[in-house]
């Protein structure tokens, strides 16, 4: 009997490890988008670095809800993790709005230094009281304007255009300052509205314009680079606390490497995306942005006191 028991115990030790935790990671875009690329890399690295103790299952295409819904479900622990554009965070952590100020970031390198440093760390720390753990700063990237009506080369050309925006007050106020009819709505609704031409345009980075084939409904694109949109990889604090210290370290490492992988992909492919969109028939303009920056000065006047001049200056002065 003792020999049998010993044999059973030995066999159990030889069995493959059972997954300790299955993380449900969600995003709202399709499998051709760079968000999915980051999600796939995060899954690969998390499972590698935890030796299979943590498994990641990816839910794309908003199957678990739009971004605001995902944030709320992560608070409750219903969804474990997500890659979320920065805009919806403003509704929960107002200081996030500072990074949405128009024309705030000079280049990708400037944005990365800000977000990977003390400023980004402080913003992630502010998430924890809301029920989220910030893991890494992936990106949506620099946003550009598209529309179905006319070329946009000056702020005057934007006047009257019905433009879909994220549900973010700074984006709304910025486009109102430029004279647009600003229409905040969830991305899932925006796709239908663009196809049905109930709105004239939208603003997003090149990778989104390509992956969602927006050239089919949008004739004109302006390289406005009016905002840099990070995309935090976050986890429900409820899920984070279920991980051991070594698992937390592994997940954090995986997230940071996945975010860098996605950044590198976006920067490498930008020129190719521009060419693809031109080949698809989009009329692309690259205007002088100084008049646009002047037009949004009222947005700075309204929001800088709210976030603190020192905080905004710290972003602007990061080198």
Wavefront OBJ file of the C-alpha trace (Angstrom):
o trace
v 0.000 0.000 0.000
v 2.836 2.343 0.913
v 4.542 1.582 -2.383
v 1.307 2.325 -4.281
v 0.819 5.622 -2.443
v 4.410 6.626 -3.131
v 3.968 5.800 -6.810
v 0.789 7.921 -7.017
v 2.551 10.857 -5.354
v 5.479 10.571 -7.724
v 3.173 10.544 -10.751
v 1.366 13.636 -9.510
v 4.690 15.471 -9.277
v 5.436 14.536 -12.875
v 2.127 15.883 -14.220
v 2.271 19.266 -16.038
v 1.459 22.309 -13.926
v -2.155 23.422 -13.929
v -2.749 27.096 -14.763
v -3.135 28.984 -11.499
v -5.013 31.847 -13.118
v -6.641 32.586 -16.454
v -6.606 36.316 -17.167
v -9.312 37.688 -19.459
v -7.696 40.574 -21.383
v -10.012 42.702 -23.536
v -9.766 45.495 -26.073
v -12.246 47.100 -28.457
v -10.450 46.911 -31.812
v -9.942 44.187 -34.378
v -7.196 41.609 -34.801
v -5.423 43.723 -37.446
v -4.910 46.592 -34.995
v -1.665 47.189 -33.094
v -3.595 46.820 -29.800
v -4.086 43.168 -30.679
v -0.413 42.891 -31.503
v 0.422 44.184 -28.018
v -2.171 41.880 -26.458
v -0.763 38.849 -28.260
v 2.792 39.707 -27.195
v 1.618 40.241 -23.608
v -0.044 36.818 -23.633
v 3.069 35.147 -25.023
v 5.438 36.786 -22.532
v 3.190 36.437 -19.485
v 2.773 32.719 -20.042
v 6.531 32.405 -20.658
v 7.685 34.455 -17.667
v 5.262 32.791 -15.230
v 6.192 29.318 -16.515
v 2.567 28.732 -17.447
v 1.174 29.651 -14.029
v -0.766 32.557 -15.550
v -2.655 32.131 -18.797
v -4.029 35.038 -20.858
v -7.150 34.788 -23.029
v -7.685 37.726 -25.392
v -11.142 39.156 -26.181
v -10.937 41.632 -29.108
v -13.615 43.541 -31.017
v -15.387 44.924 -27.922
v -16.952 41.517 -27.238
v -16.757 42.257 -23.499
v -17.937 45.859 -23.840
v -16.811 49.300 -24.958
v -13.877 50.940 -23.202
v -15.832 52.614 -20.435
v -17.672 49.344 -19.779
v -14.362 47.478 -19.672
v -13.008 49.909 -17.101
v -16.075 49.472 -14.927
v -15.936 45.676 -15.269
v -12.277 45.671 -14.285
v -13.187 47.615 -11.159
v -15.524 44.752 -10.280
v -13.093 42.009 -11.261
v -15.368 40.728 -14.042
v -12.710 41.531 -16.645
v -9.102 41.016 -15.533
v -7.086 43.228 -17.849
v -7.344 45.501 -20.848
v -5.609 47.758 -23.317
v -7.569 51.007 -23.204
v -7.117 54.326 -24.963
v -6.320 57.072 -22.479
v -9.417 59.196 -23.123
v -11.995 57.300 -21.020
v -9.753 57.449 -17.931
v -10.499 61.167 -17.619
v -13.971 60.273 -16.360
v -12.409 58.512 -13.359
v -8.983 60.146 -12.861
v -9.242 63.759 -14.074
v -5.466 64.310 -14.066
v -5.263 61.975 -17.063
v -6.758 64.823 -19.056
v -3.469 66.704 -18.941
v -1.872 64.327 -21.449
v -4.757 64.945 -23.858
v -4.058 68.657 -24.286
v -3.736 69.406 -28.010
v -0.254 69.568 -29.543
v 1.309 68.867 -26.125
v 3.827 66.261 -27.288
v 6.503 67.099 -29.836
v 7.387 63.579 -30.961
v 7.012 59.910 -30.010
v 10.335 60.118 -28.155
v 9.068 63.047 -26.074
v 5.884 61.158 -25.188
v 7.798 58.022 -24.205
v 10.151 59.925 -21.901
v 7.215 61.586 -20.159
v 5.133 58.450 -19.716
v 7.949 56.060 -18.832
v 9.244 58.475 -16.205
v 7.935 59.995 -12.946
v 4.943 61.674 -14.605
v 3.646 58.399 -16.019
v 4.358 56.639 -12.733
v 2.292 59.235 -10.865
v -0.649 58.796 -13.243
v -0.516 55.022 -12.792
v -0.406 55.443 -9.014
v -3.607 57.505 -9.244
v -5.357 54.579 -10.967
v -4.980 52.274 -7.991
v -7.572 54.019 -5.831
v -10.031 53.499 -8.688
v -9.425 49.763 -8.787
v -6.852 49.419 -11.588
v -3.179 48.563 -11.699
v -1.240 50.337 -14.442
v 1.256 47.940 -16.016
v 2.739 49.727 -19.032
v 2.138 52.493 -21.539
v 1.318 51.048 -24.934
v 0.014 53.547 -27.452
v -2.730 54.502 -29.804
v -0.269 57.054 -31.186
v -0.473 60.499 -32.733
v -3.975 61.214 -33.921
v -4.881 62.610 -37.335
v -8.102 63.994 -38.771
v -10.079 62.368 -41.589
v -13.335 63.442 -43.227
v -15.527 62.742 -46.229
v -16.183 66.349 -47.273
v -13.075 68.372 -48.131
v -9.346 68.844 -47.574
v -8.437 70.460 -44.265
v -5.433 72.764 -44.506
v -6.413 75.508 -42.052
v -8.620 75.717 -38.958
v -11.250 77.437 -41.091
v -11.596 74.256 -43.137
v -12.756 72.363 -40.038
v -15.646 74.714 -39.314
v -18.998 72.961 -39.461
v -17.621 69.452 -39.975
v -19.342 66.845 -37.808
v -16.418 65.011 -36.208
v -16.624 61.918 -34.011
v -14.441 62.106 -30.910
v -13.710 59.911 -27.934
v -15.884 60.579 -24.894
v -13.278 62.956 -23.559
v -14.025 66.590 -22.643
v -10.625 67.930 -23.739
v -10.958 66.385 -27.187
v -14.459 67.817 -27.456
v -13.366 71.291 -26.351
v -10.334 71.195 -28.655
v -12.422 70.492 -31.735
v -15.045 73.010 -30.732
v -12.243 75.582 -30.529
v -11.320 74.602 -34.095
v -14.927 75.191 -35.164
v -16.047 71.595 -35.604
v -19.391 70.145 -34.627
v -17.910 67.794 -32.013
v -19.739 64.470 -31.570
v -18.467 62.268 -28.721
v -19.407 58.606 -29.122
v -18.065 55.104 -28.558
v -15.918 53.690 -31.349
v -18.295 50.809 -31.972
v -21.064 53.316 -32.769
v -18.745 55.566 -34.766
v -17.981 52.889 -37.356
v -21.650 52.625 -38.289
v -22.084 56.403 -38.286
v -19.116 56.822 -40.655
v -20.463 54.207 -43.056
v -23.914 55.801 -43.027
v -22.435 59.322 -43.337
v -24.374 60.596 -40.339
v -21.040 62.088 -39.274
v -18.425 63.636 -41.561
v -15.220 62.485 -39.992
v -13.180 61.226 -37.083
v -9.651 61.441 -35.713
v -7.342 58.515 -35.025
v -3.774 57.343 -35.606
v -2.704 55.892 -38.921
v -2.827 52.289 -37.709
v -6.534 52.616 -36.883
v -7.338 54.335 -40.173
v -5.659 51.449 -42.002
v -6.907 48.521 -39.922
v -10.535 49.673 -40.022
v -10.360 50.585 -43.737
v -11.602 54.094 -43.038
v -10.518 55.071 -46.544
v -13.749 53.403 -47.684
v -15.827 56.181 -46.064
v -13.238 58.954 -45.666
v -11.725 60.671 -48.689
v -9.514 63.231 -46.934
v -6.834 62.909 -44.268
v -4.948 65.699 -42.540
v -1.688 64.867 -40.771
v -2.624 67.044 -37.828
v -0.904 65.067 -35.047
v -3.133 67.121 -32.756
v -2.877 64.718 -29.823
v -0.756 61.819 -28.706
v -2.887 59.058 -27.265
v -1.240 56.532 -24.987
v -2.976 53.242 -24.311
v -2.340 51.891 -20.829
v -2.144 48.146 -20.359
v -3.988 47.795 -17.067
v -5.207 45.092 -14.740
v -8.029 44.890 -12.251
v -6.570 45.471 -8.778
v -8.684 42.525 -7.643
v -6.858 40.312 -10.135
v -3.473 41.887 -9.429
v -3.801 41.017 -5.740
v -4.449 37.372 -6.614
v -0.958 37.113 -8.114
v 2.071 36.140 -6.078
v 4.960 38.615 -5.884
v 6.914 36.651 -8.501
v 3.878 36.492 -10.797
v 3.341 40.244 -10.419
v 6.954 40.877 -11.400
v 6.601 38.579 -14.415
v 3.339 40.200 -15.565
v 4.829 43.688 -15.184
v 7.886 42.711 -17.228
v 5.678 41.135 -19.909
v 3.500 44.255 -20.145
v 6.446 46.639 -20.500
v 8.025 44.516 -23.219
v 4.692 44.140 -25.039
v 4.176 47.919 -24.952
v 7.653 48.522 -26.377
v 7.040 45.886 -29.047
v 3.891 47.720 -30.141
v 5.597 51.139 -30.133
v 8.397 49.804 -32.321
v 5.857 48.289 -34.712
v 3.962 51.578 -35.063
v 7.068 53.674 -35.654
v 8.471 51.213 -38.166
v 5.254 51.069 -40.197
v 4.131 54.717 -40.257
v 5.591 55.523 -43.686
v 4.113 52.344 -45.151
v 0.674 53.156 -43.774
v 0.831 56.619 -45.325
v 1.635 55.107 -48.700
v -1.106 52.485 -48.373
v -3.737 55.118 -47.601
v -2.606 57.256 -50.537
v -2.721 54.183 -52.799
v -6.283 53.547 -51.582
v -7.260 56.990 -52.845
v -7.101 59.174 -49.750
v -6.121 62.787 -50.354
v -3.496 63.544 -47.697
v -2.521 67.038 -46.589
v 0.271 68.060 -44.209
v -0.494 71.655 -43.243
v 1.429 74.153 -41.161
v 0.185 73.410 -37.639
v 0.969 76.817 -36.101
v -2.523 78.245 -36.877
v -4.135 75.160 -35.345
v -2.098 75.531 -32.167
v -3.098 79.195 -31.958
v -6.757 78.249 -32.375
v -6.724 75.894 -29.381
v -5.132 78.402 -26.976
v -8.499 78.792 -25.159
v -8.298 75.084 -24.282
v -4.977 75.656 -22.511
v -6.386 78.728 -20.789
v -9.262 76.628 -19.480
v -7.408 73.464 -18.467
v -3.898 74.424 -17.362
v -5.177 75.931 -14.068
v -7.091 72.693 -13.461
v -4.069 70.422 -13.857
v -1.453 72.829 -12.556
v 0.980 74.890 -14.560
v 3.916 73.078 -12.934
v 2.571 69.714 -14.090
v 2.075 70.890 -17.678
v 5.468 72.625 -17.694
v 7.085 69.399 -16.454
v 5.636 67.622 -19.499
v 6.652 70.375 -21.918
v 10.167 70.603 -20.480
v 10.910 66.867 -20.526
v 13.810 66.259 -22.898
l 1 2 3 4 5 6 7 8 9 10 11 12 13 14 15 16 17 18 19 20 21 22 23 24 25 26 27 28 29 30 31 32 33 34 35 36 37 38 39 40 41 42 43 44 45 46 47 48 49 50 51 52 53 54 55 56 57 58 59 60 61 62 63 64 65 66 67 68 69 70 71 72 73 74 75 76 77 78 79 80 81 82 83 84 85 86 87 88 89 90 91 92 93 94 95 96 97 98 99 100 101 102 103 104 105 106 107 108 109 110 111 112 113 114 115 116 117 118 119 120 121 122 123 124 125 126 127 128 129 130 131 132 133 134 135 136 137 138 139 140 141 142 143 144 145 146 147 148 149 150 151 152 153 154 155 156 157 158 159 160 161 162 163 164 165 166 167 168 169 170 171 172 173 174 175 176 177 178 179 180 181 182 183 184 185 186 187 188 189 190 191 192 193 194 195 196 197 198 199 200 201 202 203 204 205 206 207 208 209 210 211 212 213 214 215 216 217 218 219 220 221 222 223 224 225 226 227 228 229 230 231 232 233 234 235 236 237 238 239 240 241 242 243 244 245 246 247 248 249 250 251 252 253 254 255 256 257 258 259 260 261 262 263 264 265 266 267 268 269 270 271 272 273 274 275 276 277 278 279 280 281 282 283 284 285 286 287 288 289 290 291 292 293 294 295 296 297 298 299 300 301 302 303 304 305 306 307 308 309 310 311 312 313 314 315 316 317 318 319
